Amino acid sequence: MDFEIDALLPWVDGDDPVLKAKRSQYMTEEARKNDDVAGATRYKSIGEIKYCVASLLRYAPFLRKIFIMTDGQDPGLTPFIEELFPGQSSKIEIIDHKVIFKGYEHALPVFNSNAIEAVFWNIPQMSEHILYFNDDLMLTAPVKPEDFFLPDGRVICYGSWFWTPFGKLVHALKPRHGGHKIIGFKDLMLNAVKLTGGSWRFINLGHSPKALLKSWFQNWAVERDDMVQLNITGKFREPFHFQTQEPYFLDLARKGKLVLIPAEKKSLYFKKRDAKDYVKRKLESFDRSDKPFACFNSLDYCTPEEQAMILAWLEKRICGRG
């Protein structure tokens, strides 16, 4: 590939007293109790960011920069990264929300990832080609640029087609929280489909890195400013918000510029279950796999002993220690 690729990820330390105080100024009690909106688990961190960034440096050395989007915070990764990858911490850049929301300052502060994803293209000096991660998503095996961007200009998306009517049925049957429907990831995708003219199907995006083109989102922000304004309305996730990357992938698919690969072919997924020895058995299955993407969802739900097992696994798989 003759172009540069950057990584981009949002991060928040939910236990930071300054940020907690800021968040509480805008939070209703109902939102506080709803994990899909503003529950503590949405902002909880147990150090996943360290392993996410370390995994990028180990398994995707072709990356030029790693941009971390924060609200006045700094994960303090330099000592950890320099110990593992001397001289590589210079690849990491912390980008404040004030930079990302240039021209949209009226929306600040926001505690809503949908808003952040709508204006990320504002980051100066960021490459045209971007791999978007969440901090609980890590690489667990080597990847190459061609796993995301093809030489002919097509983009690879790890997901699968999903029938829109079935998605609406699932939403209708969802339980309620405080009188309101739970706002899940597929609900946000369905909202995107509705806002872009409707379709009998949409792309169910997997827990995997997203290959993004910066210029598409810049142009979209001009052409569909109404959608940008919608997603930056409200400090927390709202039922009318949409999954920002869904219109992008649908547009590429319509233009024949998308290659769709089922996420399960490349992704490992961890979500706490109460089944006996779930964590141990899950990690053992990960050990037997060479899939390159692993998402560790809501580790704060695990017991301290289970968290220790997972962190030990990450130390071995990503850091080569233990």
Phi, psi and omega in degrees: 000136181256027177227159181274151178231133176247157172255149182221132177210143173274152178209144176214139171262099184293344180269356178297118184299328179293314181289323177299319180294319179296317181295320184294338178295334186247354189269131172276161179296324179297317179295322181299326184274352185256110182298333180286342185252295185212021177297159185303327184295336180292338185240004185283141178223134175239025178101011181302326183303324180300314184283329175299308182294317179300322180293326178293319180291324182282313191256352176225063184295348179286347182296136179279309182223156173237109181265128179246118182270124182220167176252084177067024182239169176212121182290352177061050187274346191306309181300317181297313183291319181294329177294321183272320186226078184307131178084354185270349181295342179292344177286343187268130177232129177269126183242120182280154178302331180296331176284313183298322185264026175299125185090348179233030185302334181299340182278341185285149353281155175234148179232037191226114184296332179297324178292315181299318182291340180282341185231014183301333183298350179288348184294122180292153175060016176276142183294162175294323182262126189225140169252118183262126179238158159261160187289349176265008179251129185226157171272138181235007176199161182298143173232165178227163182307324183292351174284352184228321182231127181267153182302334181276006177097351178285155182246140178265132176238132178264099183185193181207155178292142181226137184286121184301313179302323178292321177299320178293323178295316178301317179298317182296329182270358183294149176292163180254154176232115181062031180089356182242146177296143174296137183261097182264175183297317180294328178299320179293325177292318179298322177298321179297318179299315180298318184288341181254021172107354177085150179196154180281352178214159175219171181265117176279103186285132182275175176277079185208164178299146179252125179273110187243150174249116185303317184297329179298315183288328175296313179294319179299322181296332176279313184287326182235055177302332178299323180287320177300312181298325179296315184284341177264005175273126182096136182285333183237175179299133181240156180299338181269356178291164180225160178284114193296328184278345181300312178300325179298309181292323178296320179295316178298321179297317180298327183270002180073024183250016183238138171247119184259124179238128179306131184300326185295343178287339185236349193245142169252142184225127178245126171218127188307131174233159181271000181298148182302131178056029183302312185297314180300313182292323180294315180294325177295322178291324176296322180300327183275357186252148173249019177295140189272350182243134177223126177250125177251097189274128172050060180294343179293345176283345181281156175288162176305323179294319179291320177300319179298320178297317182292316179295324177295321178296316179296321177302319182285311187287322186260320185265346181072027182237153174091000000 
